[in-house]
Amino acid sequence: MSETTHTLDARGLSCPLPILKTRKAIAALTPGDVLEIRASDPGSVKDLDSFCTQTGHQLITSEEQDGGFYFRIRKA
């Protein structure tokens, strides 16, 4: 199961807002759901990796796309 079930547009937001909005969005999901995040803040790469490591969620995708950053996280 790797289908995106929810999306979060965090483009234009600076640290710490992308991670705070991600934390809030993923809290509302069911285990196994996938959250797709688009961000423009370069700090979000490290922040979301650390977030997943600390919380046990799976970082499926972390890549740079079209001048921004694209992530997919599966809720634990």
Backbone as a printed PyTorch tensor [residue, N CA C, xyz], in Angstrom:
tensor([[[ 0.8440, -1.1680,  0.0000],
         [ 0.0000,  0.0000,  0.0000],
         [ 0.8980,  1.2430,  0.0000]],

        [[ 1.0230,  1.9240, -1.1220],
         [ 1.8430,  3.1250, -1.1710],
         [ 1.0820,  4.2720, -1.8220]],

        [[-0.2070,  4.1340, -1.9080],
         [-1.0310,  5.1470, -2.5380],
         [-1.2020,  6.3470, -1.6010]],

        [[-1.0680,  7.5520, -2.1630],
         [-1.2430,  8.7610, -1.3730],
         [-2.7090,  8.9080, -0.9940]],

        [[-2.9590,  9.1180,  0.2880],
         [-4.3320,  9.2650,  0.7520],
         [-4.6480, 10.6930,  1.1780]],

        [[-3.6120, 11.4870,  1.4860],
         [-3.8200, 12.8690,  1.9200],
         [-2.6600, 13.7240,  1.4220]],

        [[-2.9180, 15.0200,  1.2270],
         [-1.8590, 15.9100,  0.7780],
         [-1.7690, 17.1250,  1.6920]],

        [[-0.5680, 17.6920,  1.7560],
         [-0.3020, 18.8990,  2.5260],
         [ 0.5840, 19.8010,  1.6850]],

        [[ 0.1160, 21.0050,  1.4310],
         [ 0.9010, 21.9840,  0.6920],
         [ 1.5370, 22.9330,  1.6990]],

        [[ 2.8420, 22.7770,  1.9110],
         [ 3.5790, 23.6110,  2.8620],
         [ 4.5160, 24.5610,  2.1270]],

        [[ 4.2950, 24.7390,  0.8210],
         [ 5.1360, 25.6510,  0.0480],
         [ 4.9350, 27.0770,  0.5420]],

        [[ 6.0350, 27.8230,  0.6100],
         [ 5.9870, 29.2000,  1.0680],
         [ 6.0850, 29.3530,  2.5700]],

        [[ 6.0860, 28.2480,  3.2910],
         [ 6.1950, 28.2900,  4.7490],
         [ 7.6400, 28.0700,  5.1800]],

        [[ 8.0730, 28.8210,  6.1750],
         [ 9.4290, 28.6810,  6.7060],
         [ 9.4070, 27.8430,  7.9710]],

        [[10.5680, 27.3070,  8.3070],
         [10.7480, 26.5290,  9.5200],
         [10.2970, 27.3610, 10.7180]],

        [[ 9.5510, 26.8020, 11.6170],
         [ 9.1910, 25.4000, 11.8200],
         [ 7.8140, 25.0160, 11.2700]],

        [[ 7.1690, 25.8790, 10.5090],
         [ 5.7930, 25.6070, 10.0820],
         [ 5.5990, 24.3270,  9.2690]],

        [[ 6.4800, 23.9840,  8.3070],
         [ 6.2340, 22.7340,  7.5660],
         [ 6.1720, 21.5040,  8.4760]],

        [[ 7.0530, 21.4170,  9.4560],
         [ 7.0490, 20.2450, 10.3370],
         [ 5.8520, 20.2840, 11.2850]],

        [[ 5.4830, 21.4640, 11.7540],
         [ 4.3230, 21.5680, 12.6440],
         [ 3.0370, 21.1880, 11.9200]],

        [[ 2.8850, 21.6340, 10.6840],
         [ 1.6990, 21.2820,  9.9030],
         [ 1.6900, 19.7930,  9.5460]],

        [[ 2.8720, 19.2270,  9.3040],
         [ 2.9700, 17.7910,  9.0390],
         [ 2.5540, 16.9980, 10.2640]],

        [[ 3.0480, 17.3900, 11.4230],
         [ 2.7050, 16.6960, 12.6710],
         [ 1.1900, 16.7110, 12.8860]],

        [[ 0.5610, 17.8590, 12.6680],
         [-0.8830, 17.9820, 12.8520],
         [-1.6390, 17.1360, 11.8290]],

        [[-1.2080, 17.1840, 10.5690],
         [-1.8920, 16.4310,  9.5100],
         [-1.7870, 14.9240,  9.7360]],

        [[-0.6090, 14.4550, 10.1300],
         [-0.4270, 13.0080, 10.2860],
         [-1.1570, 12.4810, 11.5150]],

        [[-1.3530, 13.3480, 12.5180],
         [-2.0850, 12.9360, 13.7160],
         [-3.5340, 12.5880, 13.3890]],

        [[-4.0830, 13.1990, 12.3520],
         [-5.4720, 12.9710, 11.9770],
         [-5.6570, 11.7420, 11.0760]],

        [[-4.5580, 11.1120, 10.6770],
         [-4.6310,  9.9750,  9.7570],
         [-4.7540,  8.6540, 10.4920]],

        [[-5.1250,  7.6380,  9.7440],
         [-5.2060,  6.2690, 10.2270],
         [-3.8840,  5.5700,  9.9190]],

        [[-3.3960,  4.6910, 10.8090],
         [-2.1640,  3.9680, 10.4970],
         [-2.2390,  3.3150,  9.1090]],

        [[-1.1600,  3.4840,  8.3460],
         [-1.1020,  2.9620,  6.9860],
         [-1.4100,  4.0110,  5.9330]],

        [[-2.0900,  5.0970,  6.3310],
         [-2.3600,  6.1860,  5.3870],
         [-1.0540,  6.8470,  4.9680]],

        [[-1.0530,  7.4210,  3.7770],
         [ 0.1390,  8.0800,  3.2440],
         [-0.1530,  9.5670,  3.0680]],

        [[ 0.7320, 10.3780,  3.6130],
         [ 0.6370, 11.8290,  3.4990],
         [ 1.6790, 12.3140,  2.5060]],

        [[ 1.2200, 13.0390,  1.4880],
         [ 2.1200, 13.6490,  0.5160],
         [ 2.3040, 15.1070,  0.9200]],

        [[ 3.5630, 15.5430,  0.9890],
         [ 3.8810, 16.9030,  1.4100],
         [ 4.7130, 17.5670,  0.3370]],

        [[ 4.3510, 18.8020,  0.0160],
         [ 5.1570, 19.6370, -0.8720],
         [ 5.6110, 20.8280, -0.0510]],

        [[ 6.9130, 21.1080, -0.0900],
         [ 7.4840, 22.1950,  0.6990],
         [ 8.5160, 22.9510, -0.1280]],

        [[ 8.7840, 24.1820,  0.2700],
         [ 9.8040, 24.9800, -0.4060],
         [10.9910, 25.2650,  0.5060]],

        [[10.8480, 25.0270,  1.7920],
         [11.9150, 25.2880,  2.7560],
         [12.9460, 24.1570,  2.7210]],

        [[14.2220, 24.4590,  2.3860],
         [15.2460, 23.4080,  2.3390],
         [15.4340, 22.6940,  3.6770]],

        [[15.1340, 23.3540,  4.7780],
         [15.2560, 22.7280,  6.0960],
         [14.2720, 21.6030,  6.3150]],

        [[13.2140, 21.5650,  5.5060],
         [12.2120, 20.5170,  5.6760],
         [12.7710, 19.1320,  5.3650]],

        [[13.8170, 19.0580,  4.5470],
         [14.4160, 17.7520,  4.2140],
         [14.9340, 17.0880,  5.4860]],

        [[15.7440, 17.7950,  6.2200],
         [16.3080, 17.2560,  7.4660],
         [15.2220, 17.1110,  8.5360]],

        [[14.3410, 18.1150,  8.6190],
         [13.2960, 18.0870,  9.6430],
         [12.3620, 16.8930,  9.4900]],

        [[11.9160, 16.6120,  8.2770],
         [10.9780, 15.5080,  8.0760],
         [11.6590, 14.1490,  8.2450]],

        [[12.9310, 14.0600,  7.8760],
         [13.6770, 12.8280,  8.1100],
         [13.7800, 12.5620,  9.6120]],

        [[14.1240, 13.5820, 10.3730],
         [14.2280, 13.4450, 11.8340],
         [12.8740, 13.1270, 12.4530]],

        [[11.8330, 13.7920, 11.9660],
         [10.4820, 13.5510, 12.4670],
         [10.1040, 12.0840, 12.3120]],

        [[10.3590, 11.5210, 11.1410],
         [10.0110, 10.1190, 10.8920],
         [10.8420,  9.1750, 11.7630]],

        [[12.1130,  9.4840, 11.9250],
         [12.9730,  8.6540, 12.7630],
         [12.4730,  8.6490, 14.2090]],

        [[12.0850,  9.7990, 14.7000],
         [11.6480,  9.9280, 16.0910],
         [10.2620,  9.3430, 16.3380]],

        [[ 9.3860,  9.3940, 15.3540],
         [ 7.9980,  8.9750, 15.5580],
         [ 7.6950,  7.5690, 15.0490]],

        [[ 8.5870,  7.0100, 14.2340],
         [ 8.3610,  5.6710, 13.7070],
         [ 7.5720,  5.6390, 12.4120]],

        [[ 7.1950,  6.8060, 11.8840],
         [ 6.5190,  6.8470, 10.5880],
         [ 7.5470,  6.5410,  9.5000]],

        [[ 7.0760,  6.0230,  8.3720],
         [ 7.9780,  5.6320,  7.2810],
         [ 8.0830,  6.7430,  6.2470]],

        [[ 9.2950,  7.2340,  6.0230],
         [ 9.5460,  8.2090,  4.9700],
         [ 9.7200,  7.4250,  3.6730]],

        [[ 8.6950,  7.4390,  2.8270],
         [ 8.7000,  6.6650,  1.5880],
         [ 9.4930,  7.3890,  0.5060]],

        [[ 9.2660,  8.6980,  0.3820],
         [ 9.8940,  9.5010, -0.6600],
         [10.3770, 10.8070, -0.0750]],

        [[11.5960, 11.2000, -0.4520],
         [12.1400, 12.5130, -0.1160],
         [12.9980, 12.9310, -1.2980]],

        [[12.4920, 13.8710, -2.0880],
         [13.2420, 14.2740, -3.2750],
         [12.9740, 15.7370, -3.6250]],

        [[13.8820, 16.2830, -4.3930],
         [13.7280, 17.6540, -4.8750],
         [13.0260, 17.5860, -6.2290]],

        [[12.0070, 18.4210, -6.3890],
         [11.2300, 18.4520, -7.6360],
         [10.8230, 19.8840, -7.9440]],

        [[11.0510, 20.3050, -9.1550],
         [10.5590, 21.6000, -9.6370],
         [10.8980, 22.7540, -8.6920]],

        [[12.1190, 22.7710, -8.1740],
         [12.5490, 23.8560, -7.2970],
         [11.9960, 23.7860, -5.8900]],

        [[11.3420, 22.6900, -5.5500],
         [10.7980, 22.4970, -4.2050],
         [11.1190, 21.0960, -3.7310]],

        [[10.4610, 20.6830, -2.6910],
         [10.7290, 19.3720, -2.0870],
         [ 9.4290, 18.5910, -1.9800]],

        [[ 9.5360, 17.2900, -2.2010],
         [ 8.3940, 16.3880, -2.2650],
         [ 8.6510, 15.2260, -1.3100]],

        [[ 7.6860, 14.9510, -0.4480],
         [ 7.8310, 13.8750,  0.5330],
         [ 6.5620, 13.0440,  0.5500]],

        [[ 6.7170, 11.7710,  0.8760],
         [ 5.5790, 10.8920,  1.1420],
         [ 5.9060, 10.1430,  2.4230]],

        [[ 4.9750, 10.2000,  3.3740],
         [ 5.1670,  9.5690,  4.6730],
         [ 3.9960,  8.6420,  4.9430]],

        [[ 4.3050,  7.3980,  5.3470],
         [ 3.2670,  6.4430,  5.7610],
         [ 3.1640,  6.4830,  7.2860]],

        [[ 1.9480,  6.6990,  7.7810],
         [ 1.7340,  6.7550,  9.2240],
         [ 1.9110,  5.3770,  9.8310]],

        [[ 2.6460,  5.3460, 10.9280],
         [ 2.8890,  4.0830, 11.6540],
         [ 1.6360,  3.6520, 12.3970]]])
